[in-house]
């Protein structure tokens, strides 16, 4: 029985954008190897020159296609040839073997719904109302676009993604959904696939999905909230042992590498991380219990449970690449573990 497979990949733009095309498979695949490699014109996606434009799509994950009766969404990596990944392939940079640490990631993807160059429900910037009524709002005056957020929720469920919730956000026409995943590559694949589904639903309603971290900058003293993609994370030690000392060691490691993270945490994020609107300034790293103005928030229930559970990195922009986020967070946790091993052997001591 023939099926439709939608091959999806990231292009060469900055930030990267999603691309896709359909391949008809004569037999229904049972497993990932049943999806063949495919090609595309990289000169049309800023990934190759016209004189040598063939790029390879290598399937890495597939889920049910919620838009077709019999089909799959197939996430792919881009390769220059059979051996070498393309320079735009950030997934292949995740080379850390997770082993028994079982990294968990929870993304909080914020986004604006745009129509005619403005957030949904906004006629012009001069009539923007204060934002106090919109967060988790109810009613036609406080919420715009619920039908799109609900449709996205249902489509992610149908596709098999572990979407855990949605809510209207602080600005009119702004929404958020939460997505959980285990493992860096797996969780990041799912986040990209959830974005793809959101864009497709936007197409259906003729609504633009805006992932810019600060689509409305200050105007006549008024400044709307930006959009982030807070990422909740944990490894086995943080979930099962925790402890304030361990959390503080992790935060020290994060602080020492703050600039590296910021450089990979999204495009135009400096416009969002101003120190206002529940953000810490981009040049400063802080952490705190229940502190939404900090770089990293320690949830209150985690602090009350002997600092056992998970942490929330609030720095990533809404357009950030989840492959980069999870790679860097895993590296920080790995470094703390290595330092502790060395410390126990008496070779190195934390300051």
C-alpha positions as CSV (number, residue, x, y, z in Angstrom):
1,X,0.0,0.0,0.0
2,X,1.4,3.4,-1.0
3,X,1.9,6.1,1.6
4,X,2.9,9.7,1.6
5,X,6.1,10.7,3.4
6,X,6.7,14.4,4.0
7,X,10.5,14.8,4.2
8,X,11.4,17.8,6.5
9,X,14.7,19.5,6.9
10,X,16.4,22.7,8.1
11,X,17.7,25.2,5.4
12,X,20.7,27.5,5.3
13,X,18.9,30.6,6.6
14,X,19.8,32.2,9.9
15,X,17.7,31.5,11.9
16,X,17.1,28.2,10.0
17,X,13.7,27.7,8.4
18,X,11.9,24.5,7.8
19,X,11.5,23.0,4.3
20,X,9.6,20.0,3.1
21,X,8.5,17.9,0.1
22,X,6.5,14.8,-0.4
23,X,7.7,11.4,-1.4
24,X,5.4,8.5,-2.4
25,X,6.5,5.2,-0.9
26,X,5.1,2.0,-2.5
27,X,5.2,0.1,0.8
28,X,4.2,1.2,4.2
29,X,7.4,1.6,6.3
30,X,7.8,-0.4,9.5
31,X,11.0,1.3,10.8
32,X,13.4,4.2,10.1
33,X,15.6,2.2,7.6
34,X,12.5,1.7,5.4
35,X,12.6,5.4,4.6
36,X,15.2,5.9,1.8
37,X,17.6,8.8,1.5
38,X,16.5,11.5,-0.9
39,X,17.9,14.6,-2.5
40,X,17.1,18.3,-3.0
41,X,18.4,21.4,-4.7
42,X,20.7,23.0,-2.1
43,X,21.2,26.1,-4.2
44,X,17.6,27.0,-3.5
45,X,18.0,26.7,0.2
46,X,21.3,28.4,0.8
47,X,23.1,25.1,1.3
48,X,25.0,24.6,-2.0
49,X,26.2,26.4,-5.1
50,X,24.3,26.0,-8.4
51,X,27.3,24.3,-10.0
52,X,27.2,21.5,-7.5
53,X,23.8,21.7,-5.9
54,X,22.7,18.2,-4.9
55,X,22.2,17.6,-1.2
56,X,21.2,14.5,0.6
57,X,18.2,14.1,3.0
58,X,18.9,11.4,5.6
59,X,15.8,10.4,7.7
60,X,16.4,10.4,11.4
61,X,12.9,10.2,12.9
62,X,9.3,9.7,11.7
63,X,5.8,10.3,13.2
64,X,2.3,10.1,11.9
65,X,1.2,12.8,9.6
66,X,-1.9,14.5,11.2
67,X,-2.8,16.1,7.9
68,X,-3.1,13.0,5.8
69,X,-5.0,9.8,6.2
70,X,-2.0,7.6,5.4
71,X,1.3,9.4,5.8
72,X,4.3,10.3,7.9
73,X,6.3,13.3,8.8
74,X,10.0,12.5,8.4
75,X,12.6,14.6,10.1
76,X,15.9,14.6,8.1
77,X,19.5,15.6,8.5
78,X,21.2,17.3,5.5
79,X,24.4,15.8,4.1
80,X,26.8,17.2,1.5
81,X,27.5,13.6,0.4
82,X,27.2,10.1,1.8
83,X,29.9,10.9,4.4
84,X,29.9,14.6,5.3
85,X,27.1,16.4,7.1
86,X,26.3,19.9,5.7
87,X,27.6,22.8,7.7
88,X,24.0,23.7,8.5
89,X,23.4,20.3,10.2
90,X,23.4,21.2,13.9
91,X,21.9,17.8,14.9
92,X,25.1,16.0,14.0
93,X,27.1,18.2,16.5
94,X,25.4,16.3,19.3
95,X,28.0,13.6,19.8
96,X,27.8,13.2,23.6
97,X,26.7,9.6,24.5
98,X,23.9,10.1,27.1
99,X,24.3,6.7,28.6
100,X,22.3,6.2,31.8
101,X,21.8,9.9,32.5
102,X,18.5,10.0,30.7
103,X,18.3,13.7,29.9
104,X,14.8,15.1,30.0
105,X,13.8,18.3,28.2
106,X,10.7,20.3,28.4
107,X,10.3,23.1,25.9
108,X,8.0,26.1,26.4
109,X,7.5,27.4,22.9
110,X,6.1,30.9,22.7
111,X,4.9,32.4,19.4
112,X,2.8,35.2,18.0
113,X,0.0,34.8,15.5
114,X,0.2,37.5,12.9
115,X,-2.1,38.7,10.2
116,X,-1.6,41.7,7.9
117,X,1.7,42.5,9.7
118,X,0.2,42.8,13.2
119,X,-0.5,40.4,16.1
120,X,-3.9,38.8,15.7
121,X,-6.6,41.0,17.2
122,X,-4.4,44.2,17.0
123,X,-5.7,46.8,14.5
124,X,-2.8,49.1,14.8
125,X,0.1,49.6,17.2
126,X,-1.4,52.9,18.5
127,X,-4.4,51.0,20.0
128,X,-2.3,48.3,21.8
129,X,-3.8,47.8,25.3
130,X,-1.8,47.1,28.5
131,X,-0.9,43.4,28.7
132,X,-2.4,42.6,32.1
133,X,-5.6,41.0,30.8
134,X,-4.2,38.5,28.3
135,X,-2.1,35.9,30.1
136,X,-4.2,32.7,30.3
137,X,-7.1,35.0,29.4
138,X,-10.7,34.0,28.7
139,X,-13.1,35.8,26.4
140,X,-13.1,37.3,23.0
141,X,-11.6,40.6,24.2
142,X,-8.7,38.9,26.0
143,X,-7.9,36.0,23.6
144,X,-7.3,35.8,19.9
145,X,-6.4,32.6,18.0
146,X,-7.5,29.9,20.4
147,X,-8.9,27.8,17.6
148,X,-5.4,27.6,16.1
149,X,-3.7,26.7,19.4
150,X,-6.4,24.0,20.0
151,X,-6.0,22.6,16.5
152,X,-2.2,22.5,17.0
153,X,-2.7,20.7,20.3
154,X,-4.9,18.0,18.7
155,X,-2.6,17.6,15.7
156,X,0.5,17.0,17.9
157,X,-1.5,14.4,19.9
158,X,-2.5,12.7,16.8
159,X,1.0,12.7,15.5
160,X,2.3,11.1,18.7
161,X,4.2,14.0,20.1
162,X,4.2,14.5,23.9
163,X,2.7,17.9,24.0
164,X,1.8,18.6,27.6
165,X,-0.2,21.9,27.5
166,X,-1.1,25.2,25.9
167,X,-1.9,28.7,27.2
168,X,-2.6,32.2,26.0
169,X,0.5,34.4,26.7
170,X,1.1,37.9,28.1
171,X,0.5,39.8,24.8
172,X,-2.7,39.7,22.7
173,X,-2.2,37.2,19.9
174,X,0.6,35.4,21.7
175,X,0.5,31.7,22.7
176,X,2.6,29.0,24.2
177,X,2.7,25.3,24.1
178,X,4.8,22.9,26.2
179,X,6.5,19.8,24.7
180,X,8.4,17.1,26.6
181,X,11.0,14.7,25.3
182,X,13.7,12.3,26.5
183,X,17.1,12.5,25.0
184,X,18.7,15.5,23.2
185,X,18.2,14.4,19.6
186,X,14.8,12.9,20.2
187,X,13.4,15.9,22.1
188,X,14.8,18.3,19.6
189,X,13.5,16.4,16.6
190,X,10.0,16.5,18.3
191,X,10.3,20.3,18.8
192,X,11.1,20.9,15.2
193,X,8.3,18.6,14.1
194,X,5.9,20.4,16.4
195,X,6.9,23.7,14.8
196,X,6.3,22.2,11.4
197,X,2.8,21.2,12.4
198,X,2.2,24.7,13.7
199,X,3.3,26.3,10.5
200,X,1.0,24.0,8.5
201,X,-2.0,24.9,10.6
202,X,-1.1,28.6,10.1
203,X,-1.1,28.0,6.3
204,X,-4.6,26.6,6.6
205,X,-5.9,29.7,8.5
206,X,-3.8,32.2,6.4
207,X,-2.1,33.2,9.7
208,X,1.6,33.8,10.0
209,X,3.5,32.0,12.9
210,X,5.9,34.6,14.2
211,X,8.9,33.2,16.2
212,X,10.8,36.5,16.4
213,X,11.9,37.0,20.0
214,X,10.8,40.7,19.9
215,X,8.3,41.4,17.1
216,X,7.0,44.6,18.8
217,X,9.8,46.8,20.0
218,X,9.3,49.9,22.2
219,X,6.9,52.5,20.6
220,X,5.9,55.7,22.4
221,X,6.7,54.3,25.8
222,X,4.9,51.0,25.1
223,X,6.8,47.8,24.8
224,X,5.2,44.4,24.3
225,X,6.6,41.2,25.8
226,X,8.9,39.2,23.6
227,X,8.8,35.5,22.9
228,X,11.1,32.9,24.4
229,X,11.5,29.2,24.5
230,X,12.3,28.4,28.1
231,X,13.8,25.0,28.4
232,X,13.3,22.8,31.5
233,X,16.0,20.2,31.9
234,X,17.3,17.4,34.1
235,X,19.6,14.4,34.2
236,X,19.2,11.4,36.4
237,X,21.3,12.9,39.2
238,X,19.2,16.1,39.3
239,X,16.0,14.1,39.4
240,X,17.0,11.5,41.9
241,X,19.6,13.0,44.1
242,X,19.7,16.8,43.6
243,X,20.8,18.8,46.5
244,X,21.6,22.5,46.8
245,X,25.3,22.0,46.5
246,X,24.9,20.1,43.2
247,X,22.5,22.8,41.8
248,X,24.9,25.5,42.7
249,X,27.8,23.7,41.0
250,X,25.6,23.4,37.9
251,X,24.9,27.1,38.0
252,X,28.5,27.9,38.4
253,X,29.2,26.0,35.2
254,X,26.4,27.8,33.4
255,X,27.7,31.2,34.5
256,X,31.2,30.4,33.3
257,X,29.9,29.6,29.9
258,X,27.1,32.2,29.7
259,X,28.4,33.9,26.5
260,X,28.7,30.6,24.6
261,X,25.1,29.8,25.4
262,X,23.9,33.3,24.4
263,X,25.7,33.0,21.1
264,X,23.6,29.9,20.3
265,X,20.3,30.8,22.0
266,X,18.6,32.5,19.1
267,X,18.7,35.4,16.6
268,X,18.0,38.9,17.9
269,X,17.7,37.6,21.4
270,X,19.4,40.8,22.7
271,X,16.1,42.7,21.8
272,X,14.3,40.4,24.2
273,X,16.8,39.9,27.0
274,X,16.7,43.5,28.3
275,X,16.2,42.9,32.0
276,X,12.5,43.8,31.6
277,X,9.4,41.7,31.0
278,X,10.6,38.8,33.2
279,X,14.0,38.5,31.6
280,X,17.5,39.0,32.9
281,X,19.8,41.2,30.9
282,X,21.7,39.4,28.1
283,X,25.1,40.4,29.6
284,X,24.3,39.0,33.1
285,X,23.8,35.5,34.5
286,X,21.7,34.9,37.6
287,X,19.7,32.2,39.1
288,X,17.1,32.1,41.8
289,X,14.2,30.2,43.4
290,X,10.9,31.0,41.7
291,X,12.6,34.0,40.1
292,X,11.2,34.6,36.6
293,X,13.6,37.6,36.1
294,X,16.6,35.3,36.5
295,X,18.6,33.6,33.7
296,X,17.8,30.2,35.3
297,X,14.8,29.6,37.5
298,X,14.8,27.0,40.3
299,X,11.1,26.0,40.7
300,X,9.8,26.5,44.2
301,X,8.7,22.8,44.5
302,X,12.2,21.8,43.5
303,X,13.8,23.9,46.2
304,X,11.3,22.6,48.7
305,X,12.2,19.0,47.7
306,X,15.9,19.4,48.6
307,X,16.7,20.8,45.2
308,X,15.6,17.6,43.5
309,X,13.8,17.7,40.1
310,X,14.6,20.0,37.2
311,X,15.8,23.6,36.3
312,X,14.4,26.1,33.8
313,X,16.8,28.0,31.5
314,X,14.9,31.2,30.6
315,X,17.4,32.6,28.2
316,X,16.6,30.9,24.9
317,X,14.7,32.9,22.3
318,X,11.6,31.6,20.6
319,X,13.5,31.1,17.3
320,X,16.4,29.1,19.0
321,X,17.6,25.8,17.5
322,X,16.7,23.1,20.1
323,X,19.7,20.9,18.9
324,X,22.0,23.7,20.0
325,X,20.2,24.2,23.3
326,X,20.2,20.6,24.4
327,X,23.8,20.1,23.2
328,X,25.1,22.9,25.4
329,X,23.0,22.0,28.4
330,X,24.2,18.4,28.3
331,X,27.8,19.7,28.0
332,X,27.4,21.8,31.2
333,X,26.0,18.8,33.2
334,X,28.7,16.5,31.8
335,X,31.4,19.0,32.8
336,X,30.1,19.2,36.4
337,X,30.1,15.4,36.6
338,X,33.7,15.2,35.4
339,X,34.8,17.9,37.8
340,X,33.3,16.0,40.7
341,X,35.1,12.8,39.7
342,X,38.4,14.6,39.5
343,X,37.7,16.4,42.8
344,X,37.1,13.0,44.5
345,X,40.4,11.8,43.3
346,X,42.1,14.8,44.9
347,X,43.3,16.3,41.6
348,X,40.9,19.3,41.4
349,X,38.8,21.2,43.8
350,X,36.0,23.6,43.0
351,X,36.6,27.2,44.1
